[in-house]
Amino acid sequence: MTAGLRELKRRQTRQAISDAATRLFLEYGFEAVTIAEIAIAAQVAKMTITNYFPRKEDLALDFHETFRGSLAAAFGSRREGESALAGLHREYLAAVARHDALAGFCGPDFARMVLGSPTLGARLRELHEQREEALAAALAAETAAPAGALTPRAAAALLAAAHRTLFHHALDLAAEGRTNRQIAATLSAATDEVFGLLGPSLADYAVRTAA
């Protein structure tokens, strides 16, 4: 088997496991479903599941790897003349426009499952913290801040808090049964409101200059 075919098979297996787990979680609740039951539904061995998903929570929150680095990636993609705040604001609005799961978009059943699970709630808090840390590291590197500097960490905390607030607002709206289109309309206004609060502190921080 060629490397390309192996990678395709790997992606297909991972997706099949994720799909089977999601179906069971939505039907029975996250806490009630076991890895053994997911293995039977996906027709794979239990060890195969743990090879792809070391933590059960990440079967439900399958975006965890991308989520951790999402704010740092948005910061890195800002345009010339854009501050960290402006770049992340623009990128978040773009995520809202495409109904991105990283911005909290999901179906009502999935949102209720997440909000009703203490385990998933704890994992989400951990993921939010990890992406804040990744953003702080990116800010420190780009601004050439000295080791231990507080400004990149404080700026990352404020920017991550804005994203966390909007993410959970999207979850709440989804759980209420709002459509993605309705959620996007509400979030667009909320995004401007929340990011606007940070303007006095961060409007001129980490502005990208010409290469």
C-alpha positions in Angstrom: 0.0 0.0 0.0 1.4 3.4 -1.0 1.9 6.2 1.6 -1.1 8.1 0.0 -3.4 5.2 0.3 -2.3 4.5 3.9 -3.1 8.1 4.8 -6.5 8.0 3.0 -7.3 4.8 4.9 -6.2 6.4 8.2 -8.5 9.4 7.6 -11.4 7.2 6.6 -11.0 5.1 9.8 -10.7 8.2 12.0 -13.9 9.7 10.4 -15.8 6.4 10.8 -14.9 6.3 14.5 -15.9 9.9 15.0 -19.2 9.4 13.2 -20.1 6.3 15.1 -19.2 8.0 18.4 -21.3 11.1 17.6 -24.3 9.0 16.7 -24.2 7.1 20.0 -23.5 10.3 22.1 -26.5 12.0 20.6 -28.7 9.1 21.1 -27.7 8.0 24.7 -25.7 11.0 26.0 -21.9 11.4 26.3 -21.5 10.0 29.8 -23.5 6.8 29.1 -21.6 5.6 26.1 -18.5 3.4 26.5 -15.4 3.1 24.3 -16.4 -0.6 23.8 -19.8 0.4 22.4 -18.2 2.8 20.0 -15.7 0.1 18.9 -18.6 -2.2 18.1 -20.5 0.5 16.2 -17.4 1.5 14.2 -16.4 -2.1 13.7 -12.9 -1.5 15.0 -10.9 -2.7 18.0 -10.9 -0.6 21.2 -7.2 -0.1 20.9 -7.8 1.4 17.4 -10.0 4.0 18.9 -7.5 5.0 21.6 -4.8 5.2 19.0 -6.8 7.9 17.2 -8.5 9.5 20.2 -6.6 9.0 23.4 -9.4 10.8 25.3 -13.1 10.0 25.1 -13.9 13.7 25.2 -12.1 14.2 21.9 -14.4 11.8 20.1 -17.1 14.4 20.7 -14.9 17.5 20.4 -13.2 16.2 17.2 -11.9 19.7 16.4 -9.6 19.7 19.4 -6.3 19.7 17.4 -7.3 22.6 15.2 -9.0 24.4 18.0 -5.8 24.7 20.1 -4.0 26.6 17.5 -6.8 28.5 16.0 -6.2 31.9 17.7 -2.5 31.8 17.0 -3.2 30.9 13.4 -5.7 33.8 13.1 -3.1 36.2 14.7 -0.5 34.9 12.2 -2.7 35.6 9.2 -3.4 39.3 10.1 -2.8 41.8 7.3 -0.2 44.6 7.1 -1.3 47.4 9.4 -3.7 45.2 11.4 -3.3 44.8 15.1 -3.8 41.5 16.9 -7.2 42.7 17.9 -8.2 43.8 14.4 -6.9 40.6 12.8 -8.7 38.3 15.2 -11.9 40.3 15.0 -11.9 40.0 11.2 -11.0 36.3 11.3 -13.8 35.6 13.8 -16.4 37.4 11.7 -15.2 35.3 8.7 -15.7 32.1 10.8 -19.2 33.2 11.8 -20.0 33.8 8.1 -19.0 30.3 7.2 -20.7 28.8 10.3 -17.5 27.3 11.5 -17.5 24.7 14.3 -14.5 26.5 15.8 -16.8 29.5 16.4 -19.4 27.3 18.2 -21.7 26.4 15.4 -23.4 23.0 15.7 -26.8 21.4 15.7 -29.2 21.8 18.7 -28.9 18.2 19.8 -25.1 18.4 19.8 -25.1 21.7 21.7 -27.4 20.3 24.4 -25.2 17.3 24.7 -22.1 19.4 25.3 -23.8 21.8 27.7 -25.3 18.9 29.6 -22.0 17.0 30.1 -19.7 18.1 33.0 -16.9 16.1 31.4 -17.2 17.9 28.0 -17.5 21.2 29.8 -14.2 20.5 31.6 -12.5 19.5 28.4 -13.8 22.6 26.6 -12.3 24.8 29.4 -9.0 23.0 29.0 -9.0 23.5 25.2 -9.8 27.2 25.7 -6.8 27.5 28.1 -4.5 25.7 25.6 -5.4 28.0 22.8 -4.9 31.0 25.0 -1.4 29.7 25.8 -0.6 29.2 22.2 -1.8 32.7 21.4 0.4 34.1 24.2 3.4 32.3 22.8 2.7 33.7 19.3 2.3 37.3 20.6 5.4 37.1 22.7 7.5 35.8 19.7 6.1 38.4 17.3 6.6 41.3 19.6 10.0 40.1 20.8 8.9 40.3 24.4 11.4 39.3 27.0 11.1 36.0 28.8 8.3 36.1 31.4 6.8 39.3 30.0 3.2 39.8 31.2 1.9 41.9 28.3 1.6 39.0 25.8 -0.1 36.8 28.4 -2.5 39.5 29.4 -3.4 40.4 25.8 -3.9 36.7 25.0 -6.1 36.3 28.1 -8.3 39.2 27.0 -8.6 38.0 23.3 -9.2 34.4 24.3 -11.9 35.5 26.8 -13.7 37.3 24.0 -13.6 34.2 21.8 -14.7 32.0 24.7 -17.6 34.3 25.5 -18.8 34.2 21.9 -18.2 30.5 21.5 -20.5 29.7 24.5 -23.1 32.2 23.3 -23.2 30.3 20.0 -23.7 27.0 21.9 -26.5 28.5 23.9 -28.2 29.8 20.8 -27.9 26.4 19.1 -29.3 24.7 22.2 -32.3 26.9 22.0 -33.0 25.6 18.5 -31.8 28.6 16.5 -30.7 28.0 12.9 -27.1 28.6 11.9 -28.3 31.6 9.9 -30.0 33.1 12.9 -27.0 32.4 15.1 -24.7 34.0 12.6 -26.9 37.2 12.5 -26.9 37.4 16.3 -23.1 36.7 16.6 -22.1 39.2 14.0 -23.6 42.0 16.2 -22.3 40.4 19.4 -18.8 40.1 17.9 -18.6 43.8 17.2 -19.8 44.5 20.7 -17.4 42.2 22.5 -14.3 43.1 20.5 -15.2 46.7 20.7 -14.7 46.5 24.5 -11.1 45.6 23.9 -10.3 48.5 21.6 -9.1 51.0 24.2 -6.5 48.5 25.5 -5.4 46.6 22.4 -6.2 48.6 19.3 -2.5 49.4 18.7 -1.0 46.2 20.1 1.0 43.8 17.9 0.4 45.7 14.6 1.8 43.9 11.6 4.4 46.0 9.8 5.7 45.5 6.2 8.0 42.6 5.8 
